[in-house]
């Protein structure tokens, strides 16, 4: 299982999704040889909670992870822990129990490099790792594919099935450009050139890993998934294109180079509208997943990945563990859709009301149940209701015509909120808090 998780990669930032100048032939190849699912959503509009949901199969609010992990004072101010508890139910550990070799290469952000006493990725069930946005040494961002290739070769030689997180940096800021890729798009203006070049570089690295599967003749026996942790980042207003320095990844161009698009979905990163949580999800598994197919109706969530990957691997879920998601293996294989009996929930610490610069970043809670999506501010005073199946771009607020639906969904949301912890587990506090 190769799980490629990009960082801020918008739904529209693929040539197979019609981008006017970005070229992604290797990801396009995954779509050509697999199925492109258009209704996949992640569990948050920002990175850390989105990644925690993949790791645990739970809504991240169950761990009080409602925003990105930053330095300790920021985490404390937002009533967040300083890292995801390594004792939580974890996908890589479950796959280890099924005999899989496990590895993580790329962005971590289940803690932060500014929290030196946070657990290393090796404490979460990975046999090997190279990462950044974590404690310890920071892996250079462009070495992700090289490390993944070496791990695939090693696991294949040992006759071990493998699970790899390939969590690429692109296209998160800073944009770390390489001249070869700048030259590929030299006819574009500078900001577009920068954005296209970093995506092209990431696509080439993904191609190196796909080529390795072909060379070792194991592509037919490998599930490859490409997705993104949230929608694309955009500057508030006009941002000057200038260099910035990141403590984990180094120097590169800042938010002025962010040109991501959502394919018409509403809002961007940080929002619980579909532009913030509706991201690419493309799956390839020859002879199991149909090639060249587009699925525009199956509702798949990031919390479904853990039970899906575990079913594929024959891994048993721990006693007493109840995922918030459900296995979507039959959906991936083109069989009858799985009926989702339980709603999907989101929680983010967004301010109400929205600002003029960010008018769609006010949603504090969201709920999807069958065709309905309810969004509300964090005080549950203002609501909007959408038929998300018929109106994926969230243009028509239907609350005035369906007051009974709003009432029913609001009760479900309140019931769910009642199950959440009041605050984070102190076991996940850094020693820095005492300072």
N, C-alpha and C positions, 0 to 999 in steps of 0.2 A: 504494500500500500504506500503510495507516494502522494502526500497531501501538500499541495503547493498553495500557500496562503500569502497573498500579496498584501501590501500596506497602503491603503487609500486608493486602490485601483478602481476607478469608476466603471459602472456597467457599460458605458459607451466607449471606454478606452481600449477597444479591441478592433482590429480591422474586420474581424468576422461579425462585429456588431455595428459596422458601418462607419467607423471613425474616418474623418476626411483625410488625415495624413499620418496617423500612427500606424506602424506596420508591425504586426505580431504573427508572423507565419508559423511559429512553433506552437503557440497557444491555439491558433486557428486549426492546426493539424489535430490537436486534441479534440476540437469540436467536429472536425471532418470525420474522425475515426471514432467518435463517441456521441454523446447526447448533451445538448445545451439546454439547461433548465432555467427558464426565465423568471420563475417565481420563488427563487431562493432568497431568504433573508437571514442576516446575522442577528445576534442578540443584543447589539448596542450600536450606537452611531459613532463610537470611538473604540480605540484599539484594545486596551487592557480587559474590559469586561467582555468584549467580543471573543477574545482569545481564551478567557477563563471558561466561557460557555462551551467552547470546543473541547477543552481539556476535561471538563467535568460532566457534560451532558445536562447541566443545570442552568437555570436563569442566573446570571451573575449577581442579581440582587440578593440571592440566598446567602451570599458571602459578603454582602455590603460593598460590593465592587460596582460602583455606579459611574465611575469615570476612569481616566487614565492614571496609572501609578506615577507619581511625581516624587519630589523630595518630601521628607517626613512632615514638615509643617503644613504643607499643602494637603497631604493625605489626612492628617489629623483634623484640619479645618473642615474637610468635606465628610467627616465621619466614616472614613475608609480605613481598611487595614493597610499595611505596608507591603504585603505580598499575598498571593493565593496560598492557602494552607497546603503544604505538601502531604498532609494526612487526608486531604479530601479524596473522594473517589476520582481516579485519574485514568484517562484513556491509555496512555503508554504503559502504565503498570498492569492494566488488564490484559493488554496484548502481550506483555512479557510473560504473563501467566499462561498464555496460549502458545508459548514457544517462540515468540517473535523477537528478533533483534530490533532494538529501537534506537532512533537517533533524532536529534533536533539540530538543524542548521539554519541560522538567520536570526531575525528579530525575536526577542523573548518578551519582554514587557509584561511578564506575570509578576514582576517586581520592577526594579529600576536600578541602573548602574550607580545612581546617587545614594543608594542604600547599601552600604558595604557589607552589612551583616545579614542581608537577605539570602534565602536558600539558593544554592546553585541549581541549574536545570537538572543535574545528575540526581538530585534528591526527589525528582518528580517522576522517575521511572524511565529515564533514558540511559542506555548503555554508553552512548557517546554523544557529545554535543560540541558545537562551536556556535557562540551566540554573542549578541550585543543587546544593550538595554537590560543587562543583568549584572549581578555582582561578579567580581573577578575580572579576568582578562577579556577584552572585547575583540571578538573575531572581526577582521576587516570585512566590510559588507559584501564585497564582490567574491569572497572565497566560499560562498555557500554551495554553489554547484560542484566545485572541485571536491569539497569534502563529502558531498552526497554521493558523487560518483565513486569515490574510494570506499565508502561504506557499502554501497551496492555490490561492488566487486568483492569485497571481503565477505559479506554475508552470502553471496552466491557461491563463492568458493567453499564456504563452510557448510553449504546446503541448508542454510537457515532462511526462513521467510523473514521479511523485514517490514518495518513501519518507519517511514521517514517524514518528519515535518520539514519541509523546505519553505521557510517563512521569509520570503525575500523582502528587502528594504523598500524597493520601488513601489510606487512613486512618492514616498513620504519625503518631506524636507529633512535635512538639506538634500538637494539634488547633486549627487556625486557624478559629474560628467567625465567622459573619456573621449579624447579627440576623435578616435575612430568612429564613434557613434554621432558626434557632432557633425562630422563630414557627411554622414548619410542623409542629413536633413538640412544641408547648407542653404537651400533655397527658402527656408522658413525664417520668419523673424526670430529674434534671439530667445524670447520666452518660449515660443512654440518649439523651437529647435531644442532647447534644453529638455523640455518635457518629453518630446518624441524620442530624444536620444537615450534618456534613462530607461524608458519603457522598452526600447529596442534592445538595449543591453541586457535587461532582465529576460526578455524573450529569448535571446541567444543563449543565455545560461540555462534556461529551462530546456532549450533544444539540446544542449550538451547532455543533460540527464536522460532525455528521451532517447537520444542516440545510443547511450550506454545500455539501456534496456534492450534496444534492437541488437546491438553488438553481442550481448550475452544471451540473446535468444530467449528472453524472459518477458518480453512486452505483452505477450498473450496471457501471461499469468500474473499481471500486475494491474491493479486498479490505480489510475491516475486521476486526481481531482485538482482542478484549478479554481480558486476563489479568492476573495478579498475580505479583509477584516471589517471594512466599512466603506462608505461612499467616498468620493474624491474631496480633497480639501480645496477650499477657495479662500482667497484673501477677502477681508472686509473692506470694501471700497477698492481704490487703486493702490496697489502695493509696488514700491520701487523694487526693481530687480537688483539684488545685492547679495554678497556673500554672508553666510552666517556660520557659526561654529557649534557643533553638537558634541557634548561630552562623551557620547558613546560612539559616534560614527565619524566625527571629524568635520572638516570644512566643506561647504557646498553652497549652492544657490538657495535662497530662501523662498518664501511663499509667493513672491512675484513671478516665479516660474511655474506656479501651479495652474494648469490648464485642463484639469480633468472634467469630464462630462458624464452625465447620468443616463443618457439615452431618453431624455424627456421626463425622468422621474423627478419628483418635487424635492427641492432642497439639496443639501450637501452633507458632508461629514459633520457629525455633532447633532444631527437632527434625527428624530424618530419618524419623519416622513420617509417615503420609499427611496428618495435620493440618498439618504443617509444609511439605510439598512438593506436596500435592495441592490445586490451586487452580483457579479458573474458567478456562475456555478456550472462548470463543464466537467463531465465525467467520462472516462474512457476505460473500458475493460473488454477487449476483443472477445467475441463469441458469447458475451454475457450482456453487454450494454449495446444497444443499437447504434450503428454508425450513421452519421450525417442527419440525426434527428433533432428536432427542436420540440421541447415540451413547454408549452405556454400556460399550463393549468395546474400542475402538481405543486402544492404548497409544501416546501421543504425548509426546515429551519436548521440553524447551526447546532441547536441542541439535539438534533437527530443524528449528528455525525457519530457520536460515541456508540449508541446502540447499533447503528448501521455497520460501522467498521468492526464492531465486536461480533456481529452475526456473520459477516463475511469471513472473519478470522477463526470462527469457532471458539471465541473467548467467552467465558461465563461471566455474567455480571455478579458483583459481590452480593452476598446475602444481605438482604435488607435495603439494598440500593434501589432507588426508584428514579430513573431519569425523567427529566421534564420533556424529553423528546421520545421518539419512537423510531424503530428501524424502518428505513425507506428502501431496503434492498429490493423489494418487489417493484417499487416505482422506478428505481434505477434501471431495472431489467425490462421495463416497458410493460409490466403486468398491471392488473387493476389497481387503482389508486388506494392508498391506505387512508381510511377515514380517521381524521384527527378528532378524537373525542374530547380532548382537553384544549382550552385556548392557549395561545401564545401570549406571553406578557413581556413588556419592556419597562424599564425604569431608568431615568437619567436626571441628573441635577441641573435641569435647564431653568432659566429664569423667566418668570412671567411678569409683564407681557414681553413679547418679542421686540427686538429693536428695529429701527428703520433699516439698518444695515443688514440685519439677520432676521427677517420677519418670520421665518419658519423654524426657528430654533427655540421655541417656547414649550414644546411638548415634554411634560414630566413623566407621563405614563402613556402606554399604548397597549392595546389588546386586539388580537385577531381571533375571531371565532367563526369558522366556516367562511362565508363570503364577506363578513362584516369586519371593519376596522374602526375602533374607537380611539380617539386621541384626546388627552385632557392635560390641563396644566397641573403642576405638582400639588396644588391645593384642591383639586377636583371640583373646580368652580365653573370652568368653561370647557365645553365639549365640542368635538366635531365627529361626524359619522360618515364613513365612506363604504360603498360597495366595492371592495378592493378587487374582486374578481372582474367586475364589469368596468371599473374605473381605476386601473392601476396607477394612473397619474394623479389621482386624488384631486380632481377638479370640482366635484359636485358634493358639497356637504349636505347630507340627507337627514340631519337630526330633526328638522322641523316636521318631516313627513313620517318619521319612525320613532316617536317618543318612547314607545314600548320597548324597542330594541335598545335604545340608549339606557333605559332604566335597567333592563336585564343585564346588559354588559357592565354597567356601573356596579351592580351588585357583585358580579363575578370578580371585578377588579378589586373592590373593597375586601372581599373574602380572601383574595390572593395577598393583598397588602397585609392582612392580618396574620399571614403565615411567615412573614419576613422578620428577621432579627431586628432589634432596636439599634444595634450597632455592630461593629466588627469584633471578631474573636481576639482578645488581648494576646493570645498566643502568636498572633501575626503582627505584633508591634515590634518595631526596631528599638534597639537600645538607645537610639538617638532621641526617642521620645522623652526620656528622662532628663534631657538637656534643655 
